Amino acid sequence: MDDVSEQFKTVQKRFYTVLLLTVSLFASGFILKSFNLELFNPFYGALFGVLVFNIGVWLFYRCPKCNTVPFALGGEGVEIRPKSCQKCGAKFR
C-alpha cells in the first residue's frame, strides 16, 4: 500500500461517520413521529441530513493527492468506494 491509499482510508472513515450522521438525521424525524413525539417536523431532519452530507463531503471527502471530491463515473453523485481518483489517477485501494 502506498501513502495515498493509507491517507484515503482515514478520509473514508470520516466520510462514513458523516454518512452515519446523515442517515441518523434523516431517520430521527420519522422515528419520533412514529412514537407520536412530534418534536419537530420530519422535513427538518431530512433538511439537516442533506446539509450535513453536503458540508461533510465538501470538507472531508477529498483525494489526498489533488484535493478533489471523487465523483461517480459519468454521474453527478459522490462515489462511495472509489478505486482511484479520476483527476490525478491516485490509487485508493
C-alpha positions in Angstrom: 0.0 0.0 0.0 1.2 3.4 -0.8 0.9 6.6 1.2 -2.1 8.0 -0.7 -4.2 4.8 -0.1 -3.4 4.9 3.6 -4.4 8.6 3.8 -7.6 7.9 1.9 -8.5 5.2 4.4 -8.7 7.9 7.1 -10.7 10.2 4.7 -13.1 7.4 4.0 -13.6 6.7 7.8 -14.6 10.4 8.2 -16.9 10.1 5.3 -18.6 7.0 6.8 -19.1 9.0 10.0 -20.7 11.8 8.1 -22.9 9.3 6.2 -24.0 7.7 9.5 -24.8 11.1 11.0 -26.8 11.9 7.8 -28.8 8.7 8.0 -29.5 9.3 11.7 -30.8 12.8 11.0 -33.0 11.6 8.2 -34.5 8.8 10.3 -34.8 10.8 13.5 -37.9 12.8 12.5 -39.7 9.7 11.2 -38.9 7.7 14.2 -40.0 10.4 16.6 -43.2 10.8 14.6 -44.0 7.1 14.7 -43.9 7.3 18.5 -46.2 10.3 18.5 -43.3 12.5 19.7 -43.6 15.3 17.2 -40.8 17.5 18.5 -40.1 18.7 15.0 -41.3 18.1 11.5 -39.6 15.1 9.7 -38.8 17.5 6.9 -36.3 19.3 9.2 -34.4 16.1 9.9 -34.1 15.4 6.2 -33.0 19.0 5.6 -30.3 18.9 8.2 -29.3 15.5 6.9 -28.8 16.9 3.4 -26.9 19.9 4.8 -24.6 17.7 6.9 -23.9 15.4 4.0 -23.1 18.2 1.6 -20.9 20.0 4.1 -19.2 16.8 5.2 -18.4 15.8 1.6 -17.1 19.3 0.8 -14.9 19.4 3.9 -13.7 15.9 4.4 -14.1 13.6 1.4 -11.3 14.5 -0.9 -8.4 12.9 -2.7 -5.3 13.3 -0.5 -3.1 14.0 -3.5 -5.1 16.5 -5.6 -7.9 17.6 -3.2 -10.8 16.8 -5.5 -14.1 15.1 -4.5 -14.3 11.5 -6.0 -17.4 11.6 -8.2 -19.0 8.6 -9.8 -18.0 7.8 -13.3 -20.4 9.6 -15.7 -22.7 10.6 -12.9 -23.3 13.5 -10.7 -23.1 11.8 -7.3 -20.3 11.0 -5.0 -18.6 7.7 -5.4 -18.8 5.8 -2.1 -15.8 3.4 -2.6 -13.7 4.7 -5.4 -10.7 2.7 -6.7 -8.8 5.7 -7.9 -9.0 9.4 -8.3 -10.4 10.4 -11.7 -8.4 13.6 -11.9 -4.9 12.6 -10.8 -5.1 8.8 -11.1 -4.0 8.1 -7.5 -4.9 4.6 -6.4 -7.1 4.4 -3.3 -7.4 0.6 -3.0 
